[in-house]
Amino acid sequence: MSIVAKKEFADQISSKRFLALAGVILLITVYTVYQGVQGFYNAYTAGMERPFVSIFGISSSLGFMTFGAFLGLLMGFDLVTKEKEEGSLKTLLSHPVYRDSVINCKAIGAFAALSIAIFLILTISLGILLLYGIYPSFSDVVDVFKFGVLTLAYTFTFFAISLFASTIARNSGTALIIAFGFLILFMAILPIFGEIVAQSIVGPPPRPPSVPPPSMPVPPPSGGSAPVVKIDEGKMPAENEEAKKLWEEYERQRDEYWKKKRAVSDTFSILSPTTNYLALLSSLGTRPIFETKDTTKNLIGFIALPVIFFILSYIKFLRMDIV
Amino acid sequence: MIETKNLCKSYAQIKALDNLNLHIEKNEVFGFLGPNGAGKTTTINLLMGMIQPTSGEIRIAGIDVVRNPIEVKKIAGYLPENVGFYRHMTAMQNLTYFAEFYKIDDVRERIDTLLEIVGLAESADKKVGSFSRGMRQRLGLAQALLNDPEIVFLDEPTSGLDPEGAAEFRKLVTWLEREGKTIFFSSHILSEVRAVCKTIGIISRGRLIIKGDIKELTKNLNDSMKIFLETEPQLEDESVLKPFASRIEIVDGDDEGHRRYILECERDCRVEIAKTLFEMGYVVKELHLQEPSLEEIYLRIIQEG
């Protein structure tokens, strides 16, 4: 088994597209780490606590998110089709090697190549931090390790998707189109579709009461569309009692509405590796990079997707007629 | 050495192979003939355990291929039609990679020897992507022989080769036969099969039409004996041949316009013909039995089949 894995690993790490994309990710990461260092210093001088992992920054995550997805896709889309086109798969399988070993070793080789690439990128980034005199604590290193593991799983998800495309397609061109189709589906279509479905299921949001609120609404702190009502309980006049009740009921209905809508849209978005990756990244560190929420569903979706795609590739490859 | 019983392979509603029964002895050079799409490659893929049969049994050297394809691959070598390699790797790297699947004592020496045999020693360190088709075929034979196999499957091995390459290939097959290998030679090029094979099987539309020794098949399929005749001087009257032949065919004359004859006889009556013509003052310049060519047999079988 190790014979095929060794060859696959060597092929991956020496391929031009792997080196080019890993290089792009490295550049983006190094740049964002440099920017993160400045932010870290500013936070430090302002007396704020800032999670070490946030040095890698949103931009770095986005670099991994887009180019990592491309890297995963481009590593896998022709792994089977190219061998079929060139006839090397038939030659390989005429030797005493189990067919399942071939597909397993292709995945192992790619996984090892991705691991090394991510490890090197993070190590170089940490080296830059050390150069700037920022020394990570043990928990910081653990957070960075988690960041690396999540990123590895994320890129491997797209590898599994493209490997599946490679097993079902007749040629590499078709496999690439299928793989990118899945990428667009998971990164864009599913989250949008989830919103549309949620909207159609839960309907329009509840309307605010016609009576004016007991006191003036205070604008939301950041980007929220629904007004937040600030009620000064101590100075509440008796005639406002009715309005208060109506507004409290409205707020309850509104919260329930958004909760329901989010539950429906989340059902779709947990199938999106990108959404899950960002959600899980945000839960890292003492202070989140992104918003905080329960990420259990995201974690399940994040693990399930590559597993499902790999199992499908495995079954298809084993049943494939090599002619 | 190779035995199949009621072997069938279907793709959806199409029967690619229909009840194939084969028995090939050890050290036999078996030619597997048939038109394109007849089921030759499907048969080899099944024999090599590359695809699963719909029904039937396959045994190679007593090993059940369906249950133990890996064991079969350890004792078999396979040169696929349009053999493929890893184009970014050199010939040496490709062979070294495939050799790792076997327990070979001195891999480097084995590969060097094989590259020498197939005439690629000079190109060992060239990337396969730069190889011509003929070079790839020769490298394909080297990879098929890596494990010093007992059985070698050759699928259309000379297609795409120039005449010199094809002649070299025939020599290699003869060498393999001397080495005691069993050879399964699939081809649609009849002259190749005739040159290297002792026994043949003809397959058409997934069914084995006929199998046997080439000479036996020639004899059995020859309803009447054909005798070729040329005399000096030219016969004045062909009627002298009528007592011996049921049909007399005049074929194109030589450069001097001398006529030649093909006589269809019920038996070999060359002695009587020679005696009669001699007594009449003719010198028999040529008198031999004319056997049907493999092409004739093949076309007849395919048309009847």
Interface residues (C-beta under 8 A of the other chain):
Chain A: I3 K7 D11 E83 E86 G87 S88 L89 K90 T91 L92 L93 S94 H95 P96 V97 Y98 D321 I322 V323
Chain B: Y11 T41 T42 N45 M48 M50 I51 I70 E71 K73 K74 G77 Y78 P80 N82 V83 G84 F85 Y86 R87 H88 Y97 F98 E100 F101 Y102 G140 Q143 A144 L146 N147
